[in-house]
Amino acid sequence: MGKHSPIGVFDSGLGGLTVVKEVRSLLPGEDVVYFGDIARLPYGNKSPEAIRRFSVENSLFLIEKGVKLIVVACNTASSLALDFLSRLFSVPIVGVISPMETALRKKNYRKVAVIGTSATIRSGVYQELIHRLLPDCRVMAQPCPLLVPIIETGAFREEIGEEVIRHQLKEVKAFSPELLLLGCTHYPIIEGQIRRFLGCEVVSSAHYTAQAVERTLRDLGLKRERRKGRGTLRIFVSDVPDGFEELAEMFLGERLEGVSVRRSQMCFT
C-alpha cells in the first residue's frame, strides 16, 4: 500500500458511484476501484449481522485489489459496520455519515429531516449526529424503503416514480424542514425531484465524503502527487441488471470504460 495504490469504494448497488464521481472530481489523479454488491441489494432491509458480513466481504475484495483506503459509500453499512471494519482492518476506512457534520455546521438550523433506508434510520446515527451538533433542533427521521428500488430500476423517471417519491416524503413535507439530509448515496439521483416537492435545502454526503477522503490521504501521506491524465476507474459488480450501463453512467456522470462481474460464492451467501 502506497501513494500509487488505488482508492477502494463499495456500496450495496450503484448509489456509491455518486461518491466516486465527487472523489474523481476532487482527486482526478487517483485510481479508483469500485464494487457494487447489486446481487444482494438492498441492504436497508437486512439484519445488522448480515450487513456487517457483507461489508467485511466487500472490504476483503477491495483489499485484494491493493487499495490504500476504503470508502464505505453506503449509509446503511456506514451506520452499522464502520466501527467494526475500522477495528478489523489496518487500511483506513472512511464512511459517508460523519462528513455530513460540515453541512450541519453551516447554519443554526431549527428543523432538520433525514431520509434513508429502514436500517439507517433505525440505527439512530443521523439523529445522534444532528442532536450533538444542533441540540435545540427538532429532528424528523423518515425511512424511505421504496426509493432505492425505483432508482436502481430507473422507474424514478416515470410517473410511477414521481408518485412513489411523493408518497414516501408526504410526512416530511408536513414537517416543513429547513434542511433535508439525504441519508442514502442513491438519493442524489432524485435530488431535484425531492427539492421541488419539499421546497427546502437538500444536501447529500457525496461532496463532503470526497473532502474527507482527500484529508485522510493527505494526513497519512498517501495522497498521490499530480500526474498527467486522469486516474483509472475499475468497476466490479456482483450482478448486471437490465439497463445497468445507462444507469451507471447517470450515477457516475461519465462514460463507462468497462465493468467486471464478480460472481462467486461469497456474493450470494
C-alpha positions as CSV (number, residue, x, y, z in Angstrom):
1,M,0.0,0.0,0.0
2,G,1.4,3.3,-1.1
3,K,0.7,6.6,-2.8
4,H,0.2,5.0,-6.1
5,S,-2.3,2.4,-4.8
6,P,-6.0,2.9,-5.7
7,I,-8.8,4.1,-3.6
8,G,-11.4,1.4,-2.9
9,V,-15.2,2.2,-2.8
10,F,-18.1,-0.1,-2.1
11,D,-21.9,0.2,-1.9
12,S,-24.9,-2.1,-2.0
13,G,-25.6,-1.1,-5.6
14,L,-25.0,1.9,-7.9
15,G,-25.5,4.7,-5.4
16,G,-21.9,4.8,-4.4
17,L,-21.0,5.9,-7.8
18,T,-22.3,9.4,-6.8
19,V,-19.4,9.3,-4.3
20,V,-17.0,8.1,-6.9
21,K,-18.0,11.0,-9.1
22,E,-17.1,13.5,-6.4
23,V,-13.8,11.7,-5.5
24,R,-12.7,11.8,-9.1
25,S,-13.6,15.4,-9.4
26,L,-11.7,16.4,-6.3
27,L,-8.8,13.9,-6.8
28,P,-8.6,13.4,-10.6
29,G,-5.2,11.8,-10.5
30,E,-6.2,9.0,-8.1
31,D,-7.0,5.5,-9.4
32,V,-10.3,4.1,-8.1
33,V,-11.7,0.5,-7.7
34,Y,-15.5,0.3,-7.1
35,F,-17.5,-2.7,-6.0
36,G,-21.3,-2.6,-6.2
37,D,-23.0,-5.5,-4.5
38,I,-26.1,-5.4,-6.7
39,A,-26.9,-9.1,-6.2
40,R,-27.7,-8.5,-2.6
41,L,-29.4,-5.1,-2.9
42,P,-31.0,-3.6,-0.9
43,Y,-29.0,-3.6,2.3
44,G,-31.6,-1.4,4.1
45,N,-33.9,-4.3,5.0
46,K,-31.2,-6.7,6.1
47,S,-30.2,-7.5,9.6
48,P,-27.2,-5.7,11.2
49,E,-25.3,-9.0,11.3
50,A,-25.8,-9.6,7.5
51,I,-24.8,-6.0,6.7
52,R,-21.6,-6.4,8.7
53,R,-20.8,-9.7,7.0
54,F,-21.5,-8.2,3.5
55,S,-19.3,-5.2,4.4
56,V,-16.4,-7.4,5.6
57,E,-16.6,-9.4,2.3
58,N,-16.7,-6.3,0.2
59,S,-13.7,-4.8,2.0
60,L,-11.7,-8.0,1.7
61,F,-12.3,-7.9,-2.1
62,L,-11.1,-4.3,-2.3
63,I,-8.1,-5.1,-0.1
64,E,-7.2,-8.0,-2.5
65,K,-7.1,-5.3,-5.2
66,G,-4.4,-3.4,-3.2
67,V,-6.4,-0.4,-2.2
68,K,-4.8,2.2,0.2
69,L,-8.2,3.4,1.6
70,I,-11.7,2.1,1.6
71,V,-14.8,4.4,1.3
72,V,-17.9,2.8,2.7
73,A,-20.2,4.6,0.2
74,C,-23.4,3.1,1.8
75,N,-25.2,4.8,4.6
76,T,-26.6,1.6,5.9
77,A,-23.2,-0.1,6.1
78,S,-21.6,3.1,7.4
79,S,-24.2,3.3,10.2
80,L,-23.9,-0.4,11.2
81,A,-20.4,-1.7,10.1
82,L,-18.0,1.2,10.0
83,D,-16.5,0.9,13.5
84,F,-16.4,-2.9,13.1
85,L,-14.4,-2.6,9.8
86,S,-12.0,0.0,11.3
87,R,-11.2,-2.4,14.1
88,L,-10.8,-5.4,11.8
89,F,-8.6,-3.9,9.0
90,S,-5.5,-1.8,9.1
91,V,-6.4,0.1,5.9
92,P,-8.0,3.5,6.7
93,I,-11.8,3.5,6.4
94,V,-14.0,6.5,5.5
95,G,-17.8,6.5,5.8
96,V,-20.4,8.8,4.5
97,I,-22.2,9.9,7.7
98,S,-19.7,11.8,9.8
99,P,-18.7,14.1,6.8
100,M,-22.2,15.5,7.0
101,E,-21.1,17.5,10.0
102,T,-19.8,20.1,7.6
103,A,-23.3,20.7,6.2
104,L,-24.9,20.8,9.6
105,R,-22.5,23.5,10.8
106,K,-23.4,25.9,8.1
107,K,-26.4,27.4,10.0
108,N,-28.2,27.2,13.2
109,Y,-31.0,25.0,11.8
110,R,-34.1,24.7,13.9
111,K,-35.9,21.9,11.9
112,V,-33.9,19.2,10.1
113,A,-35.2,16.0,8.5
114,V,-33.2,13.0,7.3
115,I,-34.4,10.2,5.0
116,G,-32.7,6.9,4.4
117,T,-33.2,3.1,4.4
118,S,-35.0,1.5,7.2
119,A,-31.8,0.1,8.7
120,T,-30.0,3.5,8.6
121,I,-32.9,5.3,10.2
122,R,-33.4,2.6,12.8
123,S,-29.7,2.8,13.8
124,G,-30.3,6.4,15.0
125,V,-26.8,7.5,13.8
126,Y,-28.1,10.6,12.0
127,Q,-30.4,11.6,14.8
128,E,-27.5,11.4,17.2
129,L,-25.3,13.5,14.9
130,I,-27.9,16.2,14.4
131,H,-28.7,16.4,18.2
132,R,-25.0,16.6,19.0
133,L,-24.3,19.5,16.7
134,L,-27.7,21.2,17.0
135,P,-29.0,20.4,20.4
136,D,-32.1,22.7,20.1
137,C,-33.0,21.4,16.7
138,R,-36.3,19.5,16.0
139,V,-35.4,16.3,14.1
140,M,-37.5,14.1,11.9
141,A,-36.1,10.8,10.6
142,Q,-38.1,9.1,7.9
143,P,-37.4,5.6,6.4
144,C,-38.0,5.5,2.6
145,P,-37.6,1.9,1.6
146,L,-39.2,2.3,-1.8
147,L,-36.7,5.0,-3.1
148,V,-33.7,2.7,-3.8
149,P,-35.7,0.2,-5.9
150,I,-37.2,3.0,-8.1
151,I,-33.7,4.4,-8.6
152,E,-32.0,1.1,-9.3
153,T,-34.6,0.1,-11.8
154,G,-34.8,3.6,-13.4
155,A,-38.5,3.9,-12.5
156,F,-37.9,7.3,-11.0
157,R,-38.0,8.8,-14.5
158,E,-41.6,7.6,-14.9
159,E,-44.9,8.9,-13.4
160,I,-45.0,5.9,-11.0
161,G,-41.6,7.0,-9.7
162,E,-42.9,10.5,-9.0
163,E,-45.9,9.0,-7.2
164,V,-43.6,6.9,-5.0
165,I,-41.4,10.0,-4.2
166,R,-44.4,12.0,-3.2
167,H,-45.8,9.1,-1.1
168,Q,-42.6,8.4,0.7
169,L,-42.0,12.1,1.5
170,K,-45.5,13.3,2.4
171,E,-44.8,13.2,6.2
172,V,-41.5,15.0,5.7
173,K,-43.4,17.7,3.7
174,A,-45.8,18.1,6.6
175,F,-42.9,18.6,8.9
176,S,-41.7,21.5,6.8
177,P,-37.9,21.1,7.5
178,E,-35.4,23.9,6.8
179,L,-32.8,21.2,5.8
180,L,-33.1,17.7,4.4
181,L,-30.2,15.3,4.7
182,L,-30.1,12.6,2.0
183,G,-29.1,9.6,4.1
184,C,-28.5,7.3,1.2
185,T,-26.0,7.6,-1.6
186,H,-28.7,6.6,-4.2
187,Y,-30.8,9.7,-3.4
188,P,-28.7,12.4,-5.2
189,I,-30.1,10.9,-8.5
190,I,-33.6,12.2,-7.5
191,E,-32.3,15.2,-5.5
192,G,-34.0,17.6,-8.0
193,Q,-37.4,15.9,-7.7
194,I,-37.1,15.9,-3.9
195,R,-36.2,19.5,-3.7
196,R,-39.1,20.5,-6.0
197,F,-41.6,18.6,-3.8
198,L,-40.3,19.7,-0.4
199,G,-39.1,23.3,-1.3
200,C,-36.3,23.2,1.2
201,E,-32.5,23.0,1.3
202,V,-31.3,19.4,0.4
203,V,-27.8,18.1,0.9
204,S,-26.1,14.7,0.3
205,S,-22.8,13.5,1.7
206,A,-21.0,12.7,-1.6
207,H,-19.1,16.0,-1.8
208,Y,-18.3,16.1,1.9
209,T,-17.1,12.5,1.8
210,A,-14.7,13.3,-1.1
211,Q,-13.3,16.1,1.1
212,A,-12.9,13.6,4.0
213,V,-11.0,11.2,1.6
214,E,-8.7,13.9,0.5
215,R,-7.9,15.0,4.1
216,T,-7.3,11.4,5.2
217,L,-4.9,10.7,2.3
218,R,-3.1,13.9,2.9
219,D,-2.8,13.4,6.6
220,L,-1.5,9.8,6.1
221,G,1.0,10.8,3.4
222,L,-0.9,8.6,0.9
223,K,-2.2,11.3,-1.5
224,R,-0.8,10.8,-5.0
225,E,1.2,13.6,-6.5
226,R,0.0,15.3,-9.6
227,R,0.1,13.2,-12.7
228,K,-0.6,13.7,-16.4
229,G,-4.0,12.5,-17.4
230,R,-6.9,11.2,-15.2
231,G,-6.7,8.2,-12.9
232,T,-8.3,4.9,-13.9
233,L,-11.6,3.6,-12.7
234,R,-12.3,-0.1,-12.4
235,I,-15.9,-1.2,-11.7
236,F,-16.8,-4.6,-10.3
237,V,-20.4,-5.7,-9.6
238,S,-22.0,-8.9,-8.3
239,D,-24.7,-8.8,-10.9
240,V,-25.6,-6.8,-14.0
241,P,-29.4,-6.0,-14.2
242,D,-31.2,-4.7,-17.3
243,G,-30.3,-1.1,-18.1
244,F,-27.2,-1.2,-15.9
245,E,-24.9,0.7,-18.2
246,E,-27.2,3.6,-18.7
247,L,-28.0,4.0,-15.0
248,A,-24.3,3.6,-14.0
249,E,-23.3,6.3,-16.4
250,M,-26.0,8.5,-15.0
251,F,-24.8,8.0,-11.4
252,L,-21.2,8.5,-12.5
253,G,-21.6,11.4,-14.8
254,E,-19.2,9.9,-17.4
255,R,-18.9,7.1,-19.9
256,L,-18.1,3.6,-18.5
257,E,-14.8,2.1,-19.6
258,G,-15.9,-1.4,-18.8
259,V,-17.4,-3.4,-15.9
260,S,-16.3,-6.7,-14.4
261,V,-18.9,-9.1,-13.0
262,R,-17.7,-10.9,-9.9
263,R,-19.9,-13.9,-9.4
264,S,-18.6,-16.1,-6.6
265,Q,-20.0,-18.0,-3.6
266,M,-19.2,-15.1,-1.4
267,C,-21.5,-12.8,-3.3
268,F,-24.5,-15.0,-2.7
269,T,-24.1,-16.5,0.8
